[in-house]
């Protein structure tokens, strides 16, 4: 009998295009039922998928902002 190999699933590896990201965020907002921690985790997944540098550029934030955002998401 073959052994089963489990690997850790990382949703950030599968959010490649804006449509996938939008669908993921929409699904998370529906599932969250007002749970701010759940929504924050989803936003963190999206930030990891895009790369924090790109998120900062897109949002027009300062250089220090990614560190502040990461601290807030923990």
mmCIF file of the C-alpha atoms, coordinates in Angstrom:
data_MODEL
# 
_entry.id   MODEL 
# 
loop_
_atom_site.group_PDB 
_atom_site.id 
_atom_site.type_symbol 
_atom_site.label_atom_id 
_atom_site.label_alt_id 
_atom_site.label_comp_id 
_atom_site.label_asym_id 
_atom_site.label_entity_id 
_atom_site.label_seq_id 
_atom_site.pdbx_PDB_ins_code 
_atom_site.Cartn_x 
_atom_site.Cartn_y 
_atom_site.Cartn_z 
_atom_site.occupancy 
_atom_site.B_iso_or_equiv 
_atom_site.pdbx_formal_charge 
_atom_site.auth_seq_id 
_atom_site.auth_comp_id 
_atom_site.auth_asym_id 
_atom_site.auth_atom_id 
_atom_site.pdbx_PDB_model_num 
ATOM 1  C CA . UNK A 1 1  ? 0.000   0.000  0.000   1.00 0.00 ? 1  UNK A CA 1 
ATOM 2  C CA . UNK A 1 2  ? 1.379   3.433  -0.970  1.00 0.00 ? 2  UNK A CA 1 
ATOM 3  C CA . UNK A 1 3  ? 1.883   6.037  1.713   1.00 0.00 ? 3  UNK A CA 1 
ATOM 4  C CA . UNK A 1 4  ? -0.072  9.256  1.511   1.00 0.00 ? 4  UNK A CA 1 
ATOM 5  C CA . UNK A 1 5  ? 2.023   12.391 1.393   1.00 0.00 ? 5  UNK A CA 1 
ATOM 6  C CA . UNK A 1 6  ? 0.453   15.537 2.784   1.00 0.00 ? 6  UNK A CA 1 
ATOM 7  C CA . UNK A 1 7  ? 1.625   18.994 1.816   1.00 0.00 ? 7  UNK A CA 1 
ATOM 8  C CA . UNK A 1 8  ? 0.650   22.321 3.279   1.00 0.00 ? 8  UNK A CA 1 
ATOM 9  C CA . UNK A 1 9  ? -1.794  24.267 1.090   1.00 0.00 ? 9  UNK A CA 1 
ATOM 10 C CA . UNK A 1 10 ? -1.007  27.956 0.665   1.00 0.00 ? 10 UNK A CA 1 
ATOM 11 C CA . UNK A 1 11 ? -3.796  29.897 -1.013  1.00 0.00 ? 11 UNK A CA 1 
ATOM 12 C CA . UNK A 1 12 ? -1.370  32.736 -1.812  1.00 0.00 ? 12 UNK A CA 1 
ATOM 13 C CA . UNK A 1 13 ? 0.315   30.475 -4.365  1.00 0.00 ? 13 UNK A CA 1 
ATOM 14 C CA . UNK A 1 14 ? -2.976  30.224 -6.287  1.00 0.00 ? 14 UNK A CA 1 
ATOM 15 C CA . UNK A 1 15 ? -4.009  33.881 -6.442  1.00 0.00 ? 15 UNK A CA 1 
ATOM 16 C CA . UNK A 1 16 ? -2.327  34.724 -9.740  1.00 0.00 ? 16 UNK A CA 1 
ATOM 17 C CA . UNK A 1 17 ? -4.748  37.052 -11.510 1.00 0.00 ? 17 UNK A CA 1 
ATOM 18 C CA . UNK A 1 18 ? -7.027  39.839 -10.255 1.00 0.00 ? 18 UNK A CA 1 
ATOM 19 C CA . UNK A 1 19 ? -10.174 37.794 -10.931 1.00 0.00 ? 19 UNK A CA 1 
ATOM 20 C CA . UNK A 1 20 ? -8.952  34.962 -8.677  1.00 0.00 ? 20 UNK A CA 1 
ATOM 21 C CA . UNK A 1 21 ? -8.038  37.437 -5.972  1.00 0.00 ? 21 UNK A CA 1 
ATOM 22 C CA . UNK A 1 22 ? -11.429 39.150 -6.187  1.00 0.00 ? 22 UNK A CA 1 
ATOM 23 C CA . UNK A 1 23 ? -13.274 35.812 -6.043  1.00 0.00 ? 23 UNK A CA 1 
ATOM 24 C CA . UNK A 1 24 ? -11.213 34.732 -3.011  1.00 0.00 ? 24 UNK A CA 1 
ATOM 25 C CA . UNK A 1 25 ? -11.865 37.986 -1.158  1.00 0.00 ? 25 UNK A CA 1 
ATOM 26 C CA . UNK A 1 26 ? -15.578 37.867 -1.983  1.00 0.00 ? 26 UNK A CA 1 
ATOM 27 C CA . UNK A 1 27 ? -15.833 34.285 -0.695  1.00 0.00 ? 27 UNK A CA 1 
ATOM 28 C CA . UNK A 1 28 ? -13.951 35.207 2.489   1.00 0.00 ? 28 UNK A CA 1 
ATOM 29 C CA . UNK A 1 29 ? -16.209 38.192 3.127   1.00 0.00 ? 29 UNK A CA 1 
ATOM 30 C CA . UNK A 1 30 ? -19.267 35.958 2.784   1.00 0.00 ? 30 UNK A CA 1 
ATOM 31 C CA . UNK A 1 31 ? -17.817 33.326 5.131   1.00 0.00 ? 31 UNK A CA 1 
ATOM 32 C CA . UNK A 1 32 ? -16.460 35.789 7.710   1.00 0.00 ? 32 UNK A CA 1 
ATOM 33 C CA . UNK A 1 33 ? -19.829 36.686 9.252   1.00 0.00 ? 33 UNK A CA 1 
ATOM 34 C CA . UNK A 1 34 ? -18.277 39.870 10.629  1.00 0.00 ? 34 UNK A CA 1 
ATOM 35 C CA . UNK A 1 35 ? -15.138 38.144 11.964  1.00 0.00 ? 35 UNK A CA 1 
ATOM 36 C CA . UNK A 1 36 ? -12.464 40.825 11.551  1.00 0.00 ? 36 UNK A CA 1 
ATOM 37 C CA . UNK A 1 37 ? -9.618  38.362 12.216  1.00 0.00 ? 37 UNK A CA 1 
ATOM 38 C CA . UNK A 1 38 ? -10.826 36.131 9.381   1.00 0.00 ? 38 UNK A CA 1 
ATOM 39 C CA . UNK A 1 39 ? -10.939 39.095 6.997   1.00 0.00 ? 39 UNK A CA 1 
ATOM 40 C CA . UNK A 1 40 ? -7.502  40.282 8.142   1.00 0.00 ? 40 UNK A CA 1 
ATOM 41 C CA . UNK A 1 41 ? -6.074  36.832 7.441   1.00 0.00 ? 41 UNK A CA 1 
ATOM 42 C CA . UNK A 1 42 ? -7.606  36.856 3.952   1.00 0.00 ? 42 UNK A CA 1 
ATOM 43 C CA . UNK A 1 43 ? -6.087  40.273 3.276   1.00 0.00 ? 43 UNK A CA 1 
ATOM 44 C CA . UNK A 1 44 ? -2.750  38.939 4.497   1.00 0.00 ? 44 UNK A CA 1 
ATOM 45 C CA . UNK A 1 45 ? -3.045  36.020 2.047   1.00 0.00 ? 45 UNK A CA 1 
ATOM 46 C CA . UNK A 1 46 ? -3.683  38.480 -0.776  1.00 0.00 ? 46 UNK A CA 1 
ATOM 47 C CA . UNK A 1 47 ? -0.751  40.646 0.285   1.00 0.00 ? 47 UNK A CA 1 
ATOM 48 C CA . UNK A 1 48 ? 1.550   37.603 0.293   1.00 0.00 ? 48 UNK A CA 1 
ATOM 49 C CA . UNK A 1 49 ? 0.266   36.563 -3.137  1.00 0.00 ? 49 UNK A CA 1 
ATOM 50 C CA . UNK A 1 50 ? 0.927   39.965 -4.662  1.00 0.00 ? 50 UNK A CA 1 
ATOM 51 C CA . UNK A 1 51 ? 4.080   40.612 -2.711  1.00 0.00 ? 51 UNK A CA 1 
ATOM 52 C CA . UNK A 1 52 ? 4.133   43.265 -0.038  1.00 0.00 ? 52 UNK A CA 1 
ATOM 53 C CA . UNK A 1 53 ? 6.179   45.634 -2.210  1.00 0.00 ? 53 UNK A CA 1 
ATOM 54 C CA . UNK A 1 54 ? 3.497   45.605 -4.888  1.00 0.00 ? 54 UNK A CA 1 
ATOM 55 C CA . UNK A 1 55 ? 0.743   46.163 -2.318  1.00 0.00 ? 55 UNK A CA 1 
ATOM 56 C CA . UNK A 1 56 ? 2.606   49.182 -0.954  1.00 0.00 ? 56 UNK A CA 1 
ATOM 57 C CA . UNK A 1 57 ? 3.125   50.623 -4.444  1.00 0.00 ? 57 UNK A CA 1 
ATOM 58 C CA . UNK A 1 58 ? -0.506  50.036 -5.440  1.00 0.00 ? 58 UNK A CA 1 
ATOM 59 C CA . UNK A 1 59 ? -1.749  51.700 -2.257  1.00 0.00 ? 59 UNK A CA 1 
ATOM 60 C CA . UNK A 1 60 ? 0.690   54.627 -2.522  1.00 0.00 ? 60 UNK A CA 1 
ATOM 61 C CA . UNK A 1 61 ? 2.043   53.997 0.977   1.00 0.00 ? 61 UNK A CA 1 
ATOM 62 C CA . UNK A 1 62 ? 5.397   55.008 2.453   1.00 0.00 ? 62 UNK A CA 1 
ATOM 63 C CA . UNK A 1 63 ? 8.394   52.671 2.725   1.00 0.00 ? 63 UNK A CA 1 
ATOM 64 C CA . UNK A 1 64 ? 7.713   52.003 6.409   1.00 0.00 ? 64 UNK A CA 1 
ATOM 65 C CA . UNK A 1 65 ? 4.093   51.019 5.848   1.00 0.00 ? 65 UNK A CA 1 
ATOM 66 C CA . UNK A 1 66 ? 4.640   47.329 5.006   1.00 0.00 ? 66 UNK A CA 1 
ATOM 67 C CA . UNK A 1 67 ? 6.215   46.743 8.399   1.00 0.00 ? 67 UNK A CA 1 
ATOM 68 C CA . UNK A 1 68 ? 3.325   48.498 10.120  1.00 0.00 ? 68 UNK A CA 1 
ATOM 69 C CA . UNK A 1 69 ? 0.800   46.467 8.098   1.00 0.00 ? 69 UNK A CA 1 
ATOM 70 C CA . UNK A 1 70 ? 2.537   43.178 8.850   1.00 0.00 ? 70 UNK A CA 1 
ATOM 71 C CA . UNK A 1 71 ? 2.625   44.000 12.551  1.00 0.00 ? 71 UNK A CA 1 
ATOM 72 C CA . UNK A 1 72 ? -1.078  44.829 12.528  1.00 0.00 ? 72 UNK A CA 1 
ATOM 73 C CA . UNK A 1 73 ? -1.943  41.538 10.777  1.00 0.00 ? 73 UNK A CA 1 
ATOM 74 C CA . UNK A 1 74 ? -0.202  39.394 13.387  1.00 0.00 ? 74 UNK A CA 1 
# 
